[in-house]
Amino acid sequence: MAGSDTVLIVDDEPEVADVYELRLREEYETRTAYGGEDALETVDSDVDVVLLDRRMPDLSGDEVLERVRAEYDCRVVMLTAVEPGLDILEMEFDDYLCKPIEKSDLVAAIEQQLRVQRYDDRVSEYFEVASKLALLEQELPPPSLEENDDIARLRTRAGELRAELD
């Protein structure tokens, strides 16, 4: 049964992309793109993780990576037979795995990226909640602060997030 996390698999070799899709579809919502141009047409804001081949004839993985980074807030794992060199220093990927990759390693890499993504979301939410709370505590008189249910919920959420992040 697929989960709600969406993984886009990008490889110009359909049989390779399809094997990864078969391995992952029980655990994730999966999409498949058979090349760089197809990837750019398939990716959208619902995609959580992109598994991206580096060497593709129509549009390289490096180019796709740059465009995805410019437009979407998702994690990108380079999944490739290209051994990394110094050229990767300027690339903004989140992980780099060399083929062939076992299912367990693939799932572990995706799960790690999803954890990081959720952590980032919680950090953002914590700062948002904390700044609202600080502003309200600064602006409102103390009796209003103590009697307001919304402020109590905000304080509770701030505490929950702080505990999670610690």
Beta strands, then each sheet from edge to edge (+ up, - down):
strand 1: 6-10
strand 2: 29-33
strand 3: 49-52
strand 4: 75-80
strand 5: 95-98
sheet 1: 2+ 1+ 3+ 4+ 5+
end
